[in-house]
Amino acid sequence: MACVACGSSSKPEVDSLPPDASAAPAGGGSCANAPVPHVASTQDRYSLANGCFVLKSVASKAYAVKDGNGGYAATAAAAAGGEPLLLRPTGLGKYLFYAKDQSFLAATSAEAVGSVDAPEEAVVWTVDKTADGHFSIVSEQEGQPLAADNSGALVLASGGATAFDFEASSGCTPYPEMPVGIQGRTFTGQGIDKPVIGYADAHTHMAMGSELSDGSGNVGPSAAGIVYGQMFNRFGVTEALGNCQAFHGPNGILDAEWIVAGTAPGTHDTQGWPTFVDWPKVPNISHQAMYYKWVERSYIAGQRLMVNLGTNIEALCQFGSLTLGTKFADCNDMSIGIKQLKYAYQMQDYIDAQEGGPGKGWYRIVQSPAEARQVINEGKMAVVLGLEFSNIFGCGTKSIAGIGEVAQCTKEDIDAGLEEVYKLGVRQLYLYHDINNALAGTGIFSGVVMDLLGFLQTGSFRDTYTCPPEEHQWFAQDRGLPHFADFYIAGAVQEASLPINTPLTDFLLGITNGILPIYPPGRQCNAKGLTDLGRYALQEAMKKKMVLDTDHASMLVKNEMIDVARHQTPVYPLISVHGGHGGLTKEMAKDILDLGGIIFPYNPNGVMAKSVFDELKTMWPSDRPLGMGYGFDGNGFGGYPEPRGASRPQISYPFKLFEGPGWGPQFAAAGIKPVTVEMLTIPESGKSWNADVDGTPHYGLMPDIVEELRLEGGEEAVSAFYNSAEAYIQMWERVYNR
């Protein structure tokens, strides 16, 4: 039986493969929450991943069993008498040895070996192949190899036998992990020279969280730990999405959700895995929304491209660090961004480890469109790295009395910064974000709260002018949710209106001595355009062939970016994949598309996505296929899609993708088989998420968004969605192959 029926993963049991097969097919993943498979006898240090074994001492030919004191001894004469151990990777070549009673084989001292009940450094073992074809097992904590002494007791080496073999067994206890809830295999490509089929999310932030390492590095959080949880942890979901009390306090009293939401502080149940009583949920934005198994669920449903952006807001981080967040947290934009990029590479290695070795994972960081096509053709997901923060390359700005604005960077800083991040694989950039910097002004949104944070970071409020009139032709102005409207119109600080008597406003008003910005009536736009330093940064980024997003720029800056791009030879494509954030007119949208760029909506449910699609298709150039992807903005403080409402066609779980009404003939023609998407449910607790009731509180509901789009937009909208990865790559080729 294949694990595809377990509702957790699409990696088949190795019993169903040829004897020498150990690598997972495309769409693989560990079969957590299901019977643990046997593993083929042909082994390397990586193919042991998630297999069930008994441990055999080569010298004595005896098998390890648990003794009555929690230790282990190689004393069983036959494999059937050995302790079944699940080898759960913590990284490439590193494993947990997980026993039937849910304990872990551990280095309990510098010499002793025993059992512990919870994962910690002492339970991590590095496994390697010896010259004579056996295995060594070394304690990560102690640096000493596992050995069997003369009595057979397992110890850390003191002259004992250190060579072991792993023999396939059965009866292991599955390691706890988030299910993916899809039955069926994902698809591979039609050939490297054929258009790719799959959808793209070109704006999201997987690496945001409360620790920017696999849990071993103590690197620290992003945004002062305001977002609790990790995209992955070497010990799995129990650690990555455990109880948030250490960060959010008892009953969540220290949760900083209200900082961005502009509401009064509240409380919540802090329990995460496996019950998730109060989080993640819409509209919560202070808990991890992009755990890697949730992303895997989207990948199996057909996601083939993701742009993973490092992000930060220094002023918000500083406020969090001084009040509710991690004290003395690193808040420097560039520092945090680079840590997030390195964390993304670490996760790629972790997923490779789960899938059987280097390069075998479904999450592949790419640095060129050709590489993206190759990866997608193999049936994997291409990941483009990017950066999005205001003080990029250190280019903040400070207002000094009697002097005015003073740039915090030079052209040399920009050159060095571009070179550094390019070498790290960054290929997409936002040169401006939320708060004015030395390069340009930003689009206005989120009312006075963001203006006050801007004052904290720059020392001044924005200067504004009255935006174009209401009857001006805005792109995708109304997505059906009024509180999102300012992301599509010019943004607009109305006369000072913000919640009062909250810790945030008290703190910020204390800094400004109670002064609030006073603006004229009506919608106000940022009067700061592109600076000379900003024009230099833009042109140098174009020389590096970076994908450049116009969103977050002020209306003036968007027009200037378009003008610069139009005067390149050939013209330079620009994109808007954050939904026109900060204001986008129809004229600008048409310019972006005519330059060879793309436009994706920001974080919509099916109704909103359909409304953007209806407008987008009227202006999409006729010489290329229409592709409308997504900008999820996971962990980006922007909120998540609400339910569509009881009056809309409801999702019927389970549902099928790639077959039936709304699915065009191109999927069957490409050999794509249907997959069945279940309501995402955790077997250990019964916790489930229904998109019609819960909206989209995390990335695991992306396949449900696909079904919403099918119900709302039919075949035309679904086809455009699954053409969005190709649309992104074609845009990137126009940038890259200049």
C-alpha positions, 0 to 999 in steps of 0.5 A: 500500500502506498502512503498516498492514502494516509492523507499525510504525504505522497511518498510511497512505501519502499516495499512498493519500489524496486529493491534498489530504490530509495529516493522519493518520487516527485511529490515525496515527503515522509509518511507521518501519521501512517504505518512506517515503511520498510526501507530497501537494503541498499543504503547510504547515509541519506536513504535511511531517512524516515525508515524503520530499522533495528540496530546491529553491532557488526562485531557481535552480530547482535541487535540493540534492545532497550534494557530495564534502566532506559539504556540500550544493549546489543544482545538480541540474537535475531533482528526480530528481538531488536528495538524498532527505531524510526530514523527521523532526519534533523538535517543531512546525515543527522538523525533522531532514533525514535523508539516505539515508546516515543523516547529517543536514544540519547547521549546522556553524559560524556560516556553513557547512552540512554533514553530521554522523552523529549528532543534535545541536542543529546538525541541528535546523531550523525550517521556516516558510511565507513570505508568497509560499508558499515555505519558510524554513529556519532553524538552531535552533542558529545562528538563521540561515536556510539559503541558496544562494549564487551557486554553489549551495552551501548556507550560512547566510545571508550575502546568499544566496537563502533561499526553498526548496520541498519536492518529493515524492520517494522512496528516503529511508532510514526514521528509526529508531523503535520499532515498534508491531507492530499491523496495522489502524486503531484506531477512532473513537467512535459519537457524542458522546452515546454511551458510549465504548468503550475501556479506561482506565489510571487510575494511571501515570507516563509522565514519570518518567525521566532528563531531563524535557524533549525533550532540549534543555532540560537540566531534569534528572531525576526521582527523581535519575535512578534511572529511566533513559530518557525517554517521548520525546526530540526525536531519537527512540528512539536517544536516549530509550532508548539506552545507560544507562551514563551513569546506571547506570555500566559494566555497570550497577554504579551501577544503584539498582534494589536501593534499592527492591527491597531486594536486594543491588546487581547488574550488567546489560548497559547497551545499550538500543536496538536490542538491549535485552539486559538491560532492560526486563524483569520485575522491573526497575524502574529503566528507562523503561517508558512510551516513547511508541511503547509507549503508542501500541501500547496506544492502537491496541489500544483504550486511550482514557483515561490518568491521567498522574501526576507523582510523586516520593519526596523521601527516595528522591531525596535518597538517590539524589542523595547516592549513585548518582544525579545529584548535586545533583538537584532532589528537591522534590516540587512542583518535580519534579511541575510539571516532569513536568506541563510535560513531558507538554504538551511530549510532546503537542506532539511527537506532534502534530508527528509526526501533521501539526500542532497537535491532530492527535496521538492523545495529548490532555490534557483538563481536563473529562469533556466534553472527554474524551468529545469527544477519545475520540469523535474516536478519540484518547486522553484524558489526565488529569493528576494528582499523587502525592507525600507533600510535596504543596503543601510539606506535609511534616512534621518531628519536633523534639525536645521539640516533636513533629511540625511541619507544613511548610505552612499553609492558605495554601500549600494554597490557592496550591498547589491553584490553581497545579496546577489551572491546569496542568490537574491533575484527579486527586490523591493527598494522601498517598503512601508517607511520613507528611506534615502532612496524614495517615498513609499505608498501610504497605507495603514493610517497614522500608525505607520506614519508614527512608526515612520517618525520613530525610524526617520525622525519626521512625518511624510509630506503629502499632496492630495491624491487624484480624485475619486473618479480617477481610474484605479486598478482593482479598487474594490476586491469585496472587502472594504478594509483592504481598499487602501491597498489598491487606491492611493493609500490615504491617511485621513485626518488623524484617526487612530485608536487611543489609549493603547500601549502602542499609541502611548509609546509613539505619542510619547516620542512625538511629544503628543504631536500627530501629523495634520493633513488636508481633508481627503486622500493624501499621497506621499510627496516624496519621489525618487531621490538621486541616490534612489535613481542610482540604486534602481539603475544598478539593480537593473544592471544586476538583472534583478526582478523589481517590484513597484509596490510599496513605492509612492505614486510619484515613484511608481511613475518614475520607475516606469519611466526609467524602465521604458528608457532601457534598451530593451525596455525593462519589465517591472512587476506588481505582485503585492496587489498594487500596494500603495496605489496603482492606476489603470494607466500604471497597470497597463504600462507594467504589462506593456513593459513585459511585467506581471500583476498578481493580486494581494492575498485574495479569497476566491471572490476577490481573485475573480474580481481582479482577474476580470479586470486584469484580462481586459488589459493583458497583452494579446501576444502572451498567455494570461497568467494570474498568480498570487501574493500571499504575504505570509507572515507579512503583517498584512492579514489573510483571506476571510471566508467568502460568505455563506451566500457563495458556492461552498466547498465540498470536501474532499474535492478533486483537482485537475479533473471535472468541471472547471478543469481544462483539457490541458491538464489531461493532455500533459498527463496530470492525474487528479489528486484528492484534497481532504479537509486539512485535519490533524489526526492526533487532535481532530483539529481541522480547517475549513476554508468556508468557515475559517478563511485562509489562516495559513498556507495549508489552505492554498489548495482550498483557494484553488477550489474557491477560484474554480467555484467563482471563476470557472475554467478561465480563471483556473487556467490563468492561475495554473499559467502563472508560474510560466508567466513569471518565468517569461517575465524573468527571462525578459529581465535576465536574458538582456 
